[in-house]
Amino acid sequence: MKFGAHISIAGGIDKAPLRAHNLGCECFQIFSRSPRGGKPPELRDELVESFFNECAKNKIKEYYIHTPYYINLCSEKEELRSSSINIVKEELKRGSKLGVKYAMTHLGSSKGSERGQSRLLIIESLKQIMDNSDFATQLLLENTAGQGATMGDSFEELAEILNGVKGYNIDICLDTAHLFASGYDFRTKEVFQQTISQISNTIGIESIKLFHGNDSKVDLGERKDRHEHIGKGRIGIEGFKNIIKTPLFKNINMIVETPPDKVGEDIKVLKNLRDN
């Protein structure tokens, strides 16, 4: 398991690898565009080449893209849903040009709709993203904390969506803070094994390709998305140790998305759990 963080692209994407290296990252995650909206920066050939050179110089081979926050693949508003589909497609194209391994996306909110219908809209949207496309970057669906009407907070719901897009190159990014807030415990070996069994019986261990490693400011099942530094929240060190030390996850990397003031410390803590 390698550890990294979400890194700013201020000044250009080619500035991210050095920032990642300076934090002790072994991999990293970026937005390739503003997460709030607007036209994405052009990926000129010289910029892409500079990005590759900086990754090589800083000895980082794996990096990922997070799609913008406003994606909603199940919106009742066709214009928003269509725009979300196009933006995820764009991000997969941009990721493919940059040599990005995974691009992860939130699914959206079912607000105003029946949840089952929202799942069907997500499946249809994902098919539209992937049909007649040959992206080098793989799409990952991120689980949510269950706040409001957000989709993808349970393994069962994620499994239903994955089953609906079987045959497409789509898997899962599992966020630890979201997992905990949505009611899945992994703080002791006993409850961790129960959660592993739930994963095995629904989405399958093999569908997990990346972790977002975040502690939680809120308690188990509180259904709020509040990230905390590793070991400083309600999950605690033992929860992360359980994940990092299990052989099932040894080849799955982890990205920290904690407040930027102490991200470097978080990566040190995780490396220490892995190496000792």
C-alpha positions as CSV (number, residue, x, y, z in Angstrom):
1,M,0.0,0.0,0.0
2,K,1.3,3.4,-1.0
3,F,0.2,6.7,0.6
4,G,-0.5,10.1,-0.9
5,A,-2.6,13.2,-0.6
6,H,-4.9,15.4,-2.6
7,I,-2.6,18.0,-4.1
8,S,-3.2,21.6,-5.3
9,I,-2.6,22.3,-9.0
10,A,-2.2,26.1,-8.5
11,G,0.2,27.5,-11.1
12,G,-0.3,24.4,-13.3
13,I,-0.7,20.6,-13.0
14,D,3.0,20.2,-13.4
15,K,3.5,21.8,-10.0
16,A,1.7,19.0,-8.2
17,P,4.4,16.3,-8.3
18,L,7.0,18.3,-6.4
19,R,4.3,19.4,-3.9
20,A,3.4,15.7,-3.4
21,H,7.1,14.7,-3.0
22,N,7.6,17.4,-0.4
23,L,4.8,16.0,1.7
24,G,6.2,12.5,1.5
25,C,3.7,11.2,-1.0
26,E,4.2,8.0,-2.8
27,C,1.2,8.7,-5.0
28,F,-1.2,11.7,-5.3
29,Q,-4.6,12.9,-6.3
30,I,-5.6,16.2,-8.1
31,F,-8.5,18.0,-9.6
32,S,-7.6,18.6,-13.3
33,R,-10.1,21.5,-13.3
34,S,-11.8,23.7,-10.7
35,P,-14.1,21.5,-8.6
36,R,-16.6,24.4,-8.4
37,G,-17.1,25.0,-12.2
38,G,-15.8,26.8,-15.2
39,K,-13.7,25.9,-18.2
40,P,-10.9,23.4,-17.6
41,P,-7.3,24.6,-18.2
42,E,-6.0,23.4,-21.6
43,L,-3.7,20.4,-21.5
44,R,-1.1,21.7,-23.9
45,D,1.5,19.2,-25.1
46,E,4.4,21.1,-23.4
47,L,2.4,21.2,-20.1
48,V,1.7,17.4,-20.2
49,E,5.4,16.7,-21.0
50,S,6.4,18.9,-18.0
51,F,4.0,17.0,-15.8
52,F,5.5,13.7,-16.9
53,N,9.0,15.0,-16.3
54,E,8.1,16.2,-12.8
55,C,6.5,12.9,-11.9
56,A,9.7,11.0,-13.1
57,K,12.0,13.5,-11.3
58,N,10.0,13.0,-8.0
59,K,9.7,9.2,-8.5
60,I,5.9,9.1,-8.5
61,K,4.3,6.6,-10.9
62,E,0.7,6.5,-9.7
63,Y,-1.7,9.5,-9.5
64,Y,-5.4,10.1,-9.7
65,I,-8.1,12.6,-10.7
66,H,-11.1,13.5,-8.6
67,T,-14.1,14.8,-10.7
68,P,-15.8,18.1,-9.7
69,Y,-18.1,18.2,-6.7
70,Y,-21.2,19.3,-8.6
71,I,-21.5,16.0,-10.6
72,N,-25.0,14.6,-10.3
73,L,-25.6,11.5,-12.5
74,C,-29.2,11.1,-11.2
75,S,-30.5,14.6,-11.4
76,E,-34.1,15.0,-12.4
77,K,-32.9,18.0,-14.4
78,E,-31.9,16.5,-17.7
79,E,-29.5,19.5,-18.4
80,L,-27.6,18.9,-15.2
81,R,-27.4,15.2,-15.7
82,S,-26.2,15.6,-19.3
83,S,-23.6,18.2,-18.2
84,S,-22.4,15.8,-15.5
85,I,-22.1,12.9,-18.0
86,N,-20.0,15.2,-20.4
87,I,-17.7,16.4,-17.6
88,V,-17.0,12.9,-16.4
89,K,-16.2,11.9,-20.0
90,E,-13.9,14.9,-20.3
91,E,-12.1,14.0,-17.1
92,L,-11.5,10.5,-18.3
93,K,-10.1,11.9,-21.6
94,R,-7.9,14.3,-19.7
95,G,-6.8,11.6,-17.3
96,S,-6.0,9.3,-20.3
97,K,-3.8,12.1,-21.8
98,L,-2.0,12.6,-18.4
99,G,-1.4,8.9,-17.7
100,V,-3.8,8.9,-14.8
101,K,-4.6,5.5,-13.4
102,Y,-8.0,6.2,-11.8
103,A,-10.6,9.0,-11.9
104,M,-13.1,8.9,-9.1
105,T,-16.5,10.5,-9.0
106,H,-19.4,11.0,-6.6
107,L,-22.7,9.8,-8.0
108,G,-25.0,12.7,-7.0
109,S,-28.2,13.2,-5.0
110,S,-31.6,11.6,-5.4
111,K,-33.3,14.7,-3.8
112,G,-36.8,15.0,-5.2
113,S,-36.7,11.5,-6.7
114,E,-37.5,7.9,-5.6
115,R,-34.2,6.3,-4.8
116,G,-34.7,3.2,-7.0
117,Q,-35.3,5.5,-10.0
118,S,-32.2,7.4,-9.1
119,R,-30.1,4.2,-9.2
120,L,-31.5,3.5,-12.7
121,L,-30.6,7.0,-13.8
122,I,-27.0,6.5,-12.5
123,I,-26.7,3.2,-14.3
124,E,-27.9,4.8,-17.6
125,S,-25.6,7.8,-17.1
126,L,-22.6,5.6,-16.5
127,K,-23.4,3.6,-19.6
128,Q,-23.5,6.8,-21.6
129,I,-20.1,7.8,-20.2
130,M,-18.5,4.5,-21.1
131,D,-20.2,3.5,-24.4
132,N,-18.1,3.8,-27.5
133,S,-15.2,5.0,-25.4
134,D,-11.7,3.6,-24.9
135,F,-10.3,5.5,-21.9
136,A,-6.9,4.5,-20.5
137,T,-8.0,6.0,-17.2
138,Q,-10.4,3.8,-15.2
139,L,-13.6,5.2,-13.6
140,L,-14.1,4.6,-9.9
141,L,-17.3,5.3,-8.0
142,E,-16.8,6.8,-4.5
143,N,-19.0,5.8,-1.5
144,T,-20.7,8.6,0.4
145,A,-21.4,9.4,4.1
146,G,-25.1,9.2,3.5
147,Q,-25.6,12.9,4.1
148,G,-29.0,14.2,2.8
149,A,-30.1,12.2,-0.3
150,T,-26.6,11.4,-1.6
151,M,-26.3,8.1,-3.5
152,G,-23.8,5.3,-2.9
153,D,-23.7,5.2,0.9
154,S,-24.3,1.5,1.3
155,F,-22.5,-1.6,-0.2
156,E,-25.9,-2.9,-1.4
157,E,-26.6,0.2,-3.4
158,L,-23.1,0.3,-4.9
159,A,-23.4,-3.4,-5.7
160,E,-26.7,-2.8,-7.5
161,I,-25.1,0.0,-9.6
162,L,-22.0,-2.1,-10.4
163,N,-24.3,-5.0,-11.5
164,G,-26.1,-2.6,-13.7
165,V,-22.9,-1.7,-15.5
166,K,-21.3,-5.1,-15.6
167,G,-18.9,-5.4,-18.5
168,Y,-17.8,-1.8,-18.2
169,N,-14.4,-0.8,-16.7
170,I,-15.9,0.7,-13.5
171,D,-14.9,-0.1,-9.9
172,I,-14.9,1.5,-6.4
173,C,-13.0,4.1,-4.4
174,L,-13.7,3.5,-0.7
175,D,-13.5,6.6,1.6
176,T,-12.9,5.6,5.2
177,A,-14.6,8.6,6.8
178,H,-17.7,8.1,4.6
179,L,-17.7,4.4,5.3
180,F,-17.7,5.1,9.1
181,A,-20.3,7.9,8.9
182,S,-22.6,5.7,6.9
183,G,-22.6,3.1,9.6
184,Y,-19.8,0.6,8.8
185,D,-17.4,0.0,11.7
186,F,-13.8,-1.2,11.5
187,R,-12.2,0.0,14.7
188,T,-11.7,-3.5,16.2
189,K,-10.7,-6.7,14.6
190,E,-14.1,-8.2,15.2
191,V,-16.2,-5.5,13.6
192,F,-13.6,-5.1,10.8
193,Q,-14.1,-8.8,9.9
194,Q,-17.9,-8.2,9.8
195,T,-17.4,-5.2,7.4
196,I,-15.1,-7.3,5.3
197,S,-17.8,-10.0,5.0
198,Q,-20.3,-7.3,4.0
199,I,-18.0,-6.1,1.3
200,S,-17.4,-9.7,0.1
201,N,-21.1,-10.4,-0.1
202,T,-21.9,-7.2,-2.0
203,I,-19.4,-5.2,-4.1
204,G,-16.6,-7.8,-3.7
205,I,-13.1,-7.1,-2.4
206,E,-11.8,-7.2,-6.0
207,S,-13.9,-4.1,-6.9
208,I,-12.0,-1.8,-4.5
209,K,-9.1,-0.1,-6.4
210,L,-8.3,2.9,-4.1
211,F,-8.9,4.2,-0.6
212,H,-9.5,7.7,0.5
213,G,-7.9,7.6,4.0
214,N,-9.7,10.1,6.3
215,D,-10.5,10.0,10.0
216,S,-14.0,11.3,10.9
217,K,-15.1,14.2,13.1
218,V,-18.5,12.6,13.5
219,D,-19.4,9.3,15.1
220,L,-20.4,6.0,13.6
221,G,-23.6,6.2,11.5
222,E,-24.0,10.0,12.0
223,R,-24.2,10.4,8.2
224,K,-22.2,13.6,7.9
225,D,-19.1,14.1,5.7
226,R,-16.5,15.6,8.1
227,H,-12.9,14.7,7.6
228,E,-10.3,14.7,10.4
229,H,-6.6,14.0,10.6
230,I,-5.5,10.4,11.0
231,G,-5.9,9.2,14.6
232,K,-7.5,12.4,15.7
233,G,-11.1,11.5,15.0
234,R,-13.7,9.0,16.0
235,I,-12.2,6.2,13.9
236,G,-8.8,6.3,15.5
237,I,-5.5,4.6,14.8
238,E,-6.7,1.0,15.3
239,G,-9.2,1.4,12.5
240,F,-6.6,2.5,10.0
241,K,-4.2,-0.2,11.3
242,N,-6.9,-2.9,10.6
243,I,-7.2,-1.7,6.9
244,I,-3.5,-1.2,6.3
245,K,-2.4,-4.5,7.8
246,T,-4.9,-6.8,6.1
247,P,-3.3,-8.8,3.2
248,L,-6.5,-8.2,1.2
249,F,-5.7,-4.6,0.8
250,K,-1.9,-4.6,0.6
251,N,-1.8,-3.6,-3.1
252,I,-4.5,-0.9,-2.8
253,N,-3.2,2.7,-2.4
254,M,-4.6,5.3,0.0
255,I,-5.1,9.0,-0.6
256,V,-5.4,11.4,2.4
257,E,-8.0,14.2,2.0
258,T,-7.6,15.8,5.4
259,P,-7.2,19.6,6.2
260,P,-4.0,20.8,4.5
261,D,-2.3,22.1,7.6
262,K,-1.0,18.6,8.7
263,V,-1.4,16.4,5.7
264,G,2.3,15.6,5.8
265,E,1.9,14.3,9.4
266,D,-1.0,12.1,8.3
267,I,1.2,10.5,5.7
268,K,3.9,9.9,8.3
269,V,1.4,8.2,10.6
270,L,0.1,5.9,7.9
271,K,3.6,5.0,6.7
272,N,4.5,4.2,10.3
273,L,1.5,1.9,10.6
274,R,2.5,0.1,7.4
275,D,6.2,-0.2,8.1
276,N,6.1,-1.2,11.8
